[in-house]
Amino acid sequence: MGRPHGRFYATRKVLFTLLAFFVLTLIPLTASAKRRPAPEGEDAVAAYIVKETGSPEFLKSKEADTPRSPASLTKIMTCLLAIESGRMNDVVTIPLEATQVEPTRAGFEPGEQVRLRDLVKAAMVNSSNDAAFAIAIHLGGSLDAFVAMMNARARALGMSHTVFTNPAGYDRGIYAGNRTTARDLVILTERAVRFPEFNAIAKLDRVDFNELSTGKIYSLRTHNKLLERYPYSVGIKTGYTSMAGPCLIARALRNGKDMLVIMLSARTDRWSLASTMFDQGFGLDAGPVQVAETAVKSPRGVAVDAPEAPHSSVSVRRAQALEALRLKVESRRGQSAVTEIRGMSMNVRSSGADSSVKARMEKRKASAVIKSRGKSSRADRIALRAGKKASARKQQLAKARQRNHKNGVVLKSAKKNASGNVALKSHNKAQSSIKTARKGAAKRSTADAKSAKSRSGKEGLSLSEKAVPSPNG
């Protein structure tokens, strides 16, 4: 019994020694992993491109041709197809399928009536998934047909590494495989910015529109914080899913330069990083990129906030950027293009309005005016609908009276016809009785004549018998 016990003890000792060795080996590795710095700035972005619009060269790029999930950047293609269709004034009936999406929604109800232009605004500015699905079903007839249109348009544009599976940007479950690259997104964006209406929508920070059948007001805000943080920003689109991470396509104008920044899976403060990339592209002295990593849990969750520039300086810089772009476009394209740039105005206030208090007051006044206009227009619509309903009721009452009158005339005519029929029937009966009586009288007269003749014959016979003499006489 002693030897087996000793063998077990030796084996246990060897195992304990090996375990201690592995533990001591892993401790330095764990410590070094903890000491390893988290990726910062450009290193925290999976793929990006910085370039001037229209230029074939990239100022800087990373993994430009690696397919990745673009999240809601997909909606740029959805909205481009809507604009290119030329049907922006269409009235769209919201289908049930469009209201069953998550998470970002405008809140449409099945059967509501919304213009296609307002759905494009909701999809671009608020990234509303229900708006994107409603656009797709309206233009394509079905979701699958519209996705086929998206992929055909992508191939026509030369987006050779792009596959769309839905109009909103979902990338899991039945919509898995929605992929594109940073280079393909540059192609798509440069096509979209050729349309003045796209540019006017892409730079909005808020949209307000009415549902047409009830007058319900929708008021939606943007997720693009770069519009308020970077003075030269003119929008375009944000995106986020848990698989794709934070994504961004941003555009900025300054001193005649039109810059684009594309980011895919930017697990950092994308607003500060995009501002720095724009400054570098414009040749401003921005210094090195120092952006702390952000733990992203939602499309709005940003841990590091960039300091906002004073209102007056932001206004002046925006005014300078727009003026420079206006001069550039005027020299290249003529006065018609200048009108387009003026349409992209970002509501720049004069430099004399330095006071932020005055700016806030003006903003509140403008908001109050918009609300009052919305209320008055809604009241007008309600009154108009009430008038239409009253007019419809009057028409229905008049039609009912006409029907009653016609029915009375028909009833009188029917009564007349019925009385005529009764008289005719009684006349026919009288004639029939007369005929019967005549026939009876004729029969009786014939019978009487026959009986009279018979009697006269008998009487003559008896008389003749009396006149003949007897043989024995």
Number of C-alpha atoms within 10 A of each C-alpha: 5 6 8 9 9 11 11 10 11 12 11 11 12 10 11 11 11 11 12 10 11 10 10 11 11 11 11 11 11 11 10 11 10 10 9 9 8 11 14 18 21 22 15 19 23 19 24 24 22 23 22 20 20 12 10 8 10 14 14 13 18 16 16 21 16 14 20 22 28 32 27 27 26 27 27 27 23 26 24 20 20 20 18 11 10 9 14 16 11 14 17 22 19 23 20 14 13 23 19 16 15 11 9 14 20 19 14 21 15 14 12 16 20 22 19 24 21 22 25 28 25 28 28 30 25 25 29 26 28 30 31 28 27 28 30 27 22 19 20 16 11 13 21 15 13 23 20 16 19 25 18 14 16 22 14 10 13 12 20 15 17 21 21 26 22 25 30 28 28 25 23 12 7 9 14 14 18 22 20 25 25 26 22 19 24 22 16 20 22 13 13 21 17 10 14 16 15 19 19 21 22 24 23 21 19 15 16 14 19 17 16 16 12 13 17 13 14 15 13 19 14 21 18 23 17 24 22 15 18 23 24 28 25 24 26 27 26 27 26 26 20 14 14 22 22 29 28 27 24 27 27 25 23 22 16 17 16 21 24 26 25 25 30 30 25 26 25 26 25 27 22 23 23 25 23 22 24 28 19 17 19 19 9 11 9 13 9 9 15 12 21 18 20 18 13 18 13 12 16 12 12 18 13 16 11 15 8 11 13 11 17 19 13 20 22 16 17 24 22 18 21 22 18 17 21 21 15 16 19 16 12 11 10 12 12 10 16 19 14 17 19 14 13 19 14 20 9 15 16 11 15 8 13 15 13 12 10 11 15 11 12 12 12 12 12 12 12 12 12 13 12 12 12 18 14 12 13 17 13 12 16 14 12 12 14 12 12 12 12 12 12 12 12 12 12 12 12 12 12 12 12 12 12 12 12 12 12 12 12 12 12 12 12 12 12 12 12 12 12 12 12 12 12 12 12 12 12 12 12 12 12 12 12 12 12 12 12 12 12 12 12 12 12 12 12 12 12 12 12 12 12 12 12 11 11 11 12 11 11 11 10 10 11 9 9 10 8 8 8 7 5 4 4
